[in-house]
Amino acid sequence: MYNDKVMEHFRNPKNVGEMTEPDGIGRVGNPTCGDIMQIAIKVKDDRIEDVKFQTFGCGAAIATSSMVTEMVKGKTLDEALHITNRSVAEELGGLPPNKLHCSNLAADALHEAIKDYQAKLGGSNGNGKDKPADGEEKDKHEGQDKHEGQDKHEGKDKPEGKDRPEGKDRPEGKDKH
């Protein structure tokens, strides 16, 4: 079902864990499959200096979270905003069609972390305007609004009573399926 690269990022995820004093945090979830992702970033001189993730979900969700963190390290905020669900899936060598939404969640969480950082600065989203950057609002791969059917980070996507996406009762990055 999954290729070797996806399995490597699932079994040995990179950049997993909590970050102390992040500059931005993005949280997204998909109520249909139950996947929840959080990405935290540290920014220095308009570049993503460090990134960590915490994911509660399937193997593809963990692998895409790991991959997006590897893809974004050292990139400028503008470059990071251009990372899409398609580019994450391609970097992993492909995903089964029924798991493509996981790459969408990973890109969404990254974009939300950048937006959070920029909001803390009191600025725009990095494109000089108060609207999404090109390719951010629509998922061109699926031709749908990319947030359709997904809860954003308004508290709906977290397990009740938990501050962390994966909860305290499970090891970070481990899959329940």
C-alpha positions as CSV (number, residue, x, y, z in Angstrom):
1,M,0.0,0.0,0.0
2,Y,2.8,2.5,1.0
3,N,6.2,2.9,-0.7
4,D,9.5,2.6,1.1
5,K,9.9,6.4,1.5
6,V,6.5,6.8,3.2
7,M,7.2,3.8,5.4
8,E,10.6,5.3,6.5
9,H,8.9,8.6,7.5
10,F,6.2,6.7,9.3
11,R,8.6,4.4,11.2
12,N,11.3,7.0,11.8
13,P,9.6,10.4,11.7
14,K,11.8,13.5,11.6
15,N,11.2,16.6,13.7
16,V,8.6,15.1,15.9
17,G,7.9,16.6,19.3
18,E,7.0,19.8,21.1
19,M,8.8,23.1,20.6
20,T,9.5,25.5,23.5
21,E,8.4,29.0,22.7
22,P,7.5,28.6,19.0
23,D,7.0,31.6,16.8
24,G,4.0,30.1,15.1
25,I,1.7,27.1,15.6
26,G,-0.7,25.6,13.1
27,R,-3.3,23.1,14.0
28,V,-5.6,21.3,11.6
29,G,-7.9,18.3,11.7
30,N,-10.1,16.1,9.5
31,P,-13.3,15.0,11.3
32,T,-13.9,12.3,8.7
33,C,-10.7,10.3,9.3
34,G,-9.8,11.7,12.7
35,D,-6.3,12.9,11.8
36,I,-5.1,15.9,13.8
37,M,-1.8,17.7,13.1
38,Q,0.1,20.5,14.8
39,I,3.2,22.1,13.3
40,A,5.3,24.6,15.3
41,I,7.9,26.9,13.7
42,K,10.8,29.1,14.8
43,V,11.6,31.9,12.4
44,K,14.8,33.9,12.1
45,D,15.5,36.5,9.4
46,D,12.3,35.5,7.5
47,R,13.5,31.8,7.3
48,I,12.1,28.8,9.1
49,E,15.0,27.9,11.4
50,D,13.3,25.0,13.2
51,V,10.1,23.1,12.8
52,K,8.4,20.3,14.9
53,F,5.2,18.4,14.5
54,Q,2.8,16.3,16.5
55,T,0.3,14.2,14.7
56,F,-2.5,11.9,15.9
57,G,-3.4,9.8,12.9
58,C,-2.6,7.1,10.4
59,G,0.7,6.2,8.9
60,A,0.2,8.6,5.9
61,A,-0.6,11.5,8.3
62,I,2.6,10.9,10.3
63,A,4.7,10.5,7.1
64,T,3.4,13.6,5.5
65,S,3.9,15.6,8.7
66,S,7.5,14.4,8.8
67,M,8.1,15.1,5.1
68,V,6.7,18.6,5.2
69,T,9.0,19.5,8.1
70,E,12.0,18.3,6.2
71,M,10.9,20.2,3.1
72,V,10.5,23.5,4.9
73,K,13.6,23.7,7.0
74,G,15.7,26.7,5.9
75,K,13.1,28.0,3.5
76,T,11.8,31.6,3.5
77,L,8.3,32.1,4.6
78,D,7.2,32.8,1.1
79,E,8.8,29.6,-0.2
80,A,7.2,27.7,2.6
81,L,3.8,29.1,1.7
82,H,4.2,27.6,-1.8
83,I,4.5,24.1,-0.5
84,T,1.3,22.3,-1.5
85,N,-0.4,19.0,-0.8
86,R,0.8,17.8,-4.2
87,S,4.4,18.7,-3.6
88,V,4.4,16.9,-0.2
89,A,2.9,13.7,-1.8
90,E,5.3,13.9,-4.7
91,E,8.3,14.3,-2.4
92,L,7.1,11.1,-0.6
93,G,7.0,9.3,-4.0
94,G,3.2,9.2,-4.0
95,L,0.4,8.2,-1.7
96,P,-2.7,6.0,-2.2
97,P,-5.6,8.1,-3.5
98,N,-7.6,7.6,-0.3
99,K,-4.7,9.1,1.7
100,L,-4.0,12.2,-0.3
101,H,-6.0,14.3,2.2
102,C,-3.2,13.6,4.7
103,S,-0.7,15.6,2.6
104,N,-3.3,18.4,2.4
105,L,-3.5,18.5,6.2
106,A,0.3,18.7,6.5
107,A,0.5,21.6,4.0
108,D,-2.4,23.3,5.8
109,A,-0.8,23.0,9.2
110,L,2.4,24.5,7.9
111,H,0.5,27.4,6.3
112,E,-1.5,28.0,9.5
113,A,1.7,28.1,11.5
114,I,3.1,30.8,9.2
115,K,-0.2,32.7,9.4
116,D,0.0,32.5,13.2
117,Y,3.5,33.8,13.2
118,Q,2.6,36.7,10.9
119,A,-0.5,37.6,12.9
120,K,1.7,37.8,16.0
121,L,3.9,40.3,14.1
122,G,0.8,42.2,13.1
123,G,1.6,41.8,9.5
124,S,0.1,40.2,6.4
125,N,0.5,36.7,5.2
126,G,3.8,37.4,3.5
127,N,2.4,38.3,0.1
128,G,1.8,41.9,1.1
129,K,-1.9,41.5,1.2
130,D,-4.5,40.2,3.6
131,K,-5.6,37.4,1.4
132,P,-4.2,33.9,0.8
133,A,-1.0,33.5,-1.2
134,D,-1.4,31.9,-4.7
135,G,-2.4,28.3,-4.5
136,E,-3.2,28.5,-0.8
137,E,-7.0,29.0,-0.9
138,K,-7.8,26.2,-3.4
139,D,-6.4,22.8,-3.6
140,K,-5.6,22.7,-7.3
141,H,-5.0,18.9,-7.2
142,E,-8.5,18.1,-6.1
143,G,-10.3,21.2,-7.5
144,Q,-12.1,21.8,-4.2
145,D,-11.7,24.2,-1.4
146,K,-9.0,22.6,0.6
147,H,-10.6,23.1,3.9
148,E,-13.9,21.5,2.9
149,G,-14.9,19.0,5.6
150,Q,-12.0,19.9,7.9
151,D,-12.2,21.6,11.3
152,K,-9.6,24.3,11.7
153,H,-7.9,25.1,15.0
154,E,-10.9,26.4,16.8
155,G,-10.7,23.7,19.5
156,K,-12.9,21.3,17.5
157,D,-10.0,19.3,16.3
158,K,-8.5,18.5,19.6
159,P,-9.5,15.5,21.7
160,E,-11.6,16.8,24.6
161,G,-9.5,17.8,27.6
162,K,-6.2,17.5,25.8
163,D,-3.7,20.3,25.0
164,R,-1.7,18.2,22.6
165,P,-3.0,16.7,19.4
166,E,-1.9,13.2,20.2
167,G,-2.9,13.3,23.8
168,K,-0.9,12.2,26.8
169,D,-1.9,8.6,26.6
170,R,-0.1,7.8,23.3
171,P,3.5,8.1,22.3
172,E,4.2,11.0,19.9
173,G,4.0,10.1,16.2
174,K,2.7,6.6,16.8
175,D,-0.3,5.3,14.8
176,K,-3.4,3.7,16.3
177,H,-4.3,1.9,13.1
